[in-house]
Amino acid sequence: MRPKKLLGQNFLTRDHFAIVMAEKAAVSKKDTVLEIGPGTGMLTKVLLERAKKVVAIEKDKELVRELSRKFKREIEENKLSLIAGDVRDFYQKEPYKVVANIPYYITGEIMRHFLEAKWQPTSMTLMVQKEVAERILARDKKESLLSLSVKAYGMPSIAARVPAGNFYPKPKVDSAILHIGDISKNFFNGISEKKFFEMLRAGFAHKRKKLISNLSMLNTNTGREALEREFLKAGIPVDARAETVSLEKWVAIATVLS
């Protein structure tokens, strides 16, 4: 099967990393696993060996036909539900885990779709670009809108780095297996989820500006002087930029702005 560039298809060529993903996700016979873009079915096969059930969503109709033949028995036994469609239109109500080698061009969109969902997965284990995984962990101490959004919902970690040579076609960058565990909305107890993200987006709206200047532009009754006082109380320098502020300190800012 020839990969389609338009759909961002890069197929795994070694099952080693598929096994690493399943192990990191701790997939067991109690689990329903949602796979996004099963491609040639390498990860699907590994998941079927471990999970109670796999729900695989594939946008490429040619691949759906190929996978239907390849996993005919598993589909008949109801161990695999193969759905032709776009994962962004899909919602799963029963408890589930997401394990997937996703199209890299919609990484952020897929994460938001599941992390913000009414019925969240308990965990997500994703093959993503290495740079994106490292940005989410913010090991350089520079946060981003994406890294803070992920950390508000769960605990991210990198399970493995995956060299580009393990895919066909070979991408221009290396990848990483990103695991987001303990997913919930507990962080938003006492804080409006909607308003928190409005604040985050405002904070990162103009990267060259100081955070306090960006937040002063929000439609709020809190003036700049009051913000400066609260920044100092929370131990945030008044000249701080958004990328230098940790998630915990964003909570203090959100409390003031609310």
RODREN-501217 format. One record per residue (C-alpha): residue number from 1; chain; x negated, y negated, z negated. Coordinates in steps of 0.05 Angstrom, whole numbers, plus 5000, padded with zeros to 4 digits. Each point is the difference from the previous one (the first is absolute). Layout:
REM RODREN-501217
(lumgu NUM A (X Y Z));
...
This chain:
REM RODREN-501217
(lumgu 1 A (5000 5000 5000));
(lumgu 2 A (4971 4933 5021));
(lumgu 3 A (5002 4947 4945));
(lumgu 4 A (5040 4937 5015));
(lumgu 5 A (4962 4936 4986));
(lumgu 6 A (5065 4961 4995));
(lumgu 7 A (5021 5042 4940));
(lumgu 8 A (4931 4995 4966));
(lumgu 9 A (4990 5075 5003));
(lumgu 10 A (4934 5028 4974));
(lumgu 11 A (5006 5074 4986));
(lumgu 12 A (4959 5035 4946));
(lumgu 13 A (4953 5052 5030));
(lumgu 14 A (4980 5035 4934));
(lumgu 15 A (5048 5029 4949));
(lumgu 16 A (4949 4985 4944));
(lumgu 17 A (5027 4930 4990));
(lumgu 18 A (5072 5023 5006));
(lumgu 19 A (4985 5047 4941));
(lumgu 20 A (4967 4943 4961));
(lumgu 21 A (5063 4958 5010));
(lumgu 22 A (5046 5056 4976));
(lumgu 23 A (4956 5013 4940));
(lumgu 24 A (4996 4927 4981));
(lumgu 25 A (5075 4995 5005));
(lumgu 26 A (5005 5062 4955));
(lumgu 27 A (5052 5030 5047));
(lumgu 28 A (5035 5060 4968));
(lumgu 29 A (5059 5045 5013));
(lumgu 30 A (5043 4951 4960));
(lumgu 31 A (4988 4943 5049));
(lumgu 32 A (5036 4971 5060));
(lumgu 33 A (4947 4966 5043));
(lumgu 34 A (5013 4946 5052));
(lumgu 35 A (4950 4999 5057));
(lumgu 36 A (4997 4941 5047));
(lumgu 37 A (4976 5014 5071));
(lumgu 38 A (4982 5075 4996));
(lumgu 39 A (4965 4997 5068));
(lumgu 40 A (4973 5069 5017));
(lumgu 41 A (5023 5029 4934));
(lumgu 42 A (4932 5011 4966));
(lumgu 43 A (5021 4966 4935));
(lumgu 44 A (5071 5027 5007));
(lumgu 45 A (4974 5072 4998));
(lumgu 46 A (4959 4986 4937));
(lumgu 47 A (5060 4967 4966));
(lumgu 48 A (5047 5057 5019));
(lumgu 49 A (4953 5049 4965));
(lumgu 50 A (5006 4961 4935));
(lumgu 51 A (5066 4962 4997));
(lumgu 52 A (5072 5021 4988));
(lumgu 53 A (5021 4961 5061));
(lumgu 54 A (4969 4952 5051));
(lumgu 55 A (5038 4944 5034));
(lumgu 56 A (4960 4978 5061));
(lumgu 57 A (5019 4938 5039));
(lumgu 58 A (4971 4993 5070));
(lumgu 59 A (5014 4943 5050));
(lumgu 60 A (4968 5035 5060));
(lumgu 61 A (5054 5044 5032));
(lumgu 62 A (4948 5043 5037));
(lumgu 63 A (4968 5017 4933));
(lumgu 64 A (5067 5015 4969));
(lumgu 65 A (5013 5052 5054));
(lumgu 66 A (4930 5030 4990));
(lumgu 67 A (5007 5001 4924));
(lumgu 68 A (5069 5032 5006));
(lumgu 69 A (4969 5058 5037));
(lumgu 70 A (4939 5004 4955));
(lumgu 71 A (5040 5001 4935));
(lumgu 72 A (5063 5035 5025));
(lumgu 73 A (5001 5050 4943));
(lumgu 74 A (4989 4948 4946));
(lumgu 75 A (5056 4957 5029));
(lumgu 76 A (5047 5060 5002));
(lumgu 77 A (4982 5016 4927));
(lumgu 78 A (5015 4927 4981));
(lumgu 79 A (4929 4991 4974));
(lumgu 80 A (4988 4946 5052));
(lumgu 81 A (5047 4945 5021));
(lumgu 82 A (4974 4968 5064));
(lumgu 83 A (5031 4932 5015));
(lumgu 84 A (4991 4961 5065));
(lumgu 85 A (4999 4927 4982));
(lumgu 86 A (4965 4941 4967));
(lumgu 87 A (4981 5007 4927));
(lumgu 88 A (5019 4928 4988));
(lumgu 89 A (5073 5020 5011));
(lumgu 90 A (4995 5058 4951));
(lumgu 91 A (5017 5005 4926));
(lumgu 92 A (4994 5061 4955));
(lumgu 93 A (5042 5004 4937));
(lumgu 94 A (4976 5063 4966));
(lumgu 95 A (4931 4998 4965));
(lumgu 96 A (4944 5004 5050));
(lumgu 97 A (4926 4987 5014));
(lumgu 98 A (4973 4967 5063));
(lumgu 99 A (4939 5033 5032));
(lumgu 100 A (4981 4975 5069));
(lumgu 101 A (4949 4981 5052));
(lumgu 102 A (5035 4935 5019));
(lumgu 103 A (4993 4954 5061));
(lumgu 104 A (4950 4949 4975));
(lumgu 105 A (5033 4940 5034));
(lumgu 106 A (5061 5005 4954));
(lumgu 107 A (4964 5021 4935));
(lumgu 108 A (5024 4939 4960));
(lumgu 109 A (5070 5006 5027));
(lumgu 110 A (5006 5074 4981));
(lumgu 111 A (4973 4987 4930));
(lumgu 112 A (5050 4944 4989));
(lumgu 113 A (5057 5042 5027));
(lumgu 114 A (4989 5055 4948));
(lumgu 115 A (4973 4960 4941));
(lumgu 116 A (5058 4950 5003));
(lumgu 117 A (5053 5053 5014));
(lumgu 118 A (5058 5014 4954));
(lumgu 119 A (4979 5073 5000));
(lumgu 120 A (4924 4998 4994));
(lumgu 121 A (4954 5059 5009));
(lumgu 122 A (4965 5024 4937));
(lumgu 123 A (4934 4993 5037));
(lumgu 124 A (4971 4984 5068));
(lumgu 125 A (4938 5032 5030));
(lumgu 126 A (4981 4967 5065));
(lumgu 127 A (4946 5002 5052));
(lumgu 128 A (4983 4926 5012));
(lumgu 129 A (4942 4959 5027));
(lumgu 130 A (4943 5000 4950));
(lumgu 131 A (4997 4924 4998));
(lumgu 132 A (5074 4997 4982));
(lumgu 133 A (4992 5051 4944));
(lumgu 134 A (4941 4961 4972));
(lumgu 135 A (5038 4934 5005));
(lumgu 136 A (5058 5031 4960));
(lumgu 137 A (4952 5022 4945));
(lumgu 138 A (4967 4931 5002));
(lumgu 139 A (4932 5027 4978));
(lumgu 140 A (4969 4934 5023));
(lumgu 141 A (5045 4966 4947));
(lumgu 142 A (5039 4965 5055));
(lumgu 143 A (5074 5015 4997));
(lumgu 144 A (5048 4993 5058));
(lumgu 145 A (5075 4997 5009));
(lumgu 146 A (4997 5074 5020));
(lumgu 147 A (4956 5022 4941));
(lumgu 148 A (5042 4965 4948));
(lumgu 149 A (5065 5026 5031));
(lumgu 150 A (4975 5072 4997));
(lumgu 151 A (4975 4993 4929));
(lumgu 152 A (5067 4971 4977));
(lumgu 153 A (5033 5066 5019));
(lumgu 154 A (4947 5053 4986));
(lumgu 155 A (4928 5020 4989));
(lumgu 156 A (4957 5002 5063));
(lumgu 157 A (4936 5042 5007));
(lumgu 158 A (4957 5025 5057));
(lumgu 159 A (4998 5076 5004));
(lumgu 160 A (4950 5006 5058));
(lumgu 161 A (4968 4963 5056));
(lumgu 162 A (5013 5030 5069));
(lumgu 163 A (4950 4987 5057));
(lumgu 164 A (5029 4979 5067));
(lumgu 165 A (4975 5064 5033));
(lumgu 166 A (5055 5040 4965));
(lumgu 167 A (5054 4972 5046));
(lumgu 168 A (5020 5005 5072));
(lumgu 169 A (4995 4951 5032));
(lumgu 170 A (4943 4975 4957));
(lumgu 171 A (5018 4933 4970));
(lumgu 172 A (4951 4942 4996));
(lumgu 173 A (5001 5000 4924));
(lumgu 174 A (4995 5050 4944));
(lumgu 175 A (5060 5019 4958));
(lumgu 176 A (5015 5016 4928));
(lumgu 177 A (5052 5040 4961));
(lumgu 178 A (5037 4951 4956));
(lumgu 179 A (5041 5027 4943));
(lumgu 180 A (5052 4957 4964));
(lumgu 181 A (5023 5035 4937));
(lumgu 182 A (5051 4986 4945));
(lumgu 183 A (5045 4960 5046));
(lumgu 184 A (5057 4963 4966));
(lumgu 185 A (5031 4931 4991));
(lumgu 186 A (4983 4997 4926));
(lumgu 187 A (4954 4941 5013));
(lumgu 188 A (5062 4958 5015));
(lumgu 189 A (5033 5010 4932));
(lumgu 190 A (5013 4928 4979));
(lumgu 191 A (4975 4972 5067));
(lumgu 192 A (5041 4990 5063));
(lumgu 193 A (4969 5044 5055));
(lumgu 194 A (5025 4952 5054));
(lumgu 195 A (4974 4937 4966));
(lumgu 196 A (4933 5033 4983));
(lumgu 197 A (4986 5014 5073));
(lumgu 198 A (5023 4930 5020));
(lumgu 199 A (4948 4974 4951));
(lumgu 200 A (4946 5047 5027));
(lumgu 201 A (5014 4979 5072));
(lumgu 202 A (4997 4927 4980));
(lumgu 203 A (4935 5011 4962));
(lumgu 204 A (4967 5031 5061));
(lumgu 205 A (5033 4953 5051));
(lumgu 206 A (4939 4955 5009));
(lumgu 207 A (4937 5039 4983));
(lumgu 208 A (4954 4939 4999));
(lumgu 209 A (5044 4964 4950));
(lumgu 210 A (4997 5009 4925));
(lumgu 211 A (5053 5046 4972));
(lumgu 212 A (5031 4945 4957));
(lumgu 213 A (5009 4956 5063));
(lumgu 214 A (5035 5057 5037));
(lumgu 215 A (5046 5014 4941));
(lumgu 216 A (5016 4926 4990));
(lumgu 217 A (5034 5003 5069));
(lumgu 218 A (5050 5052 4975));
(lumgu 219 A (5071 4975 4989));
(lumgu 220 A (4995 5001 4924));
(lumgu 221 A (5012 4954 4941));
(lumgu 222 A (4930 5014 4975));
(lumgu 223 A (4954 4941 5016));
(lumgu 224 A (4925 5003 5013));
(lumgu 225 A (4982 4977 4930));
(lumgu 226 A (5042 5055 4968));
(lumgu 227 A (4968 5051 5047));
(lumgu 228 A (4930 4976 4980));
(lumgu 229 A (5017 5009 4926));
(lumgu 230 A (5026 5071 5013));
(lumgu 231 A (4940 5017 5042));
(lumgu 232 A (4954 4981 4943));
(lumgu 233 A (5042 5039 4950));
(lumgu 234 A (4995 5062 5044));
(lumgu 235 A (4925 4991 5009));
(lumgu 236 A (5006 4982 5074));
(lumgu 237 A (4954 4944 5024));
(lumgu 238 A (5041 4943 5029));
(lumgu 239 A (4957 5002 5062));
(lumgu 240 A (5011 5075 5011));
(lumgu 241 A (5020 5027 5068));
(lumgu 242 A (5053 5054 5008));
(lumgu 243 A (4950 5055 5016));
(lumgu 244 A (4963 4992 4933));
(lumgu 245 A (5062 5010 4956));
(lumgu 246 A (5016 5070 4973));
(lumgu 247 A (5069 5031 5000));
(lumgu 248 A (5007 4991 4925));
(lumgu 249 A (4987 4925 5005));
(lumgu 250 A (5051 4994 5056));
(lumgu 251 A (5051 5025 4950));
(lumgu 252 A (4984 4941 4954));
(lumgu 253 A (5010 4952 5058));
(lumgu 254 A (5066 5034 5020));
(lumgu 255 A (5026 4993 4930));
(lumgu 256 A (4987 4925 5002));
(lumgu 257 A (5030 4990 5069));
(lumgu 258 A (5063 5039 4981));
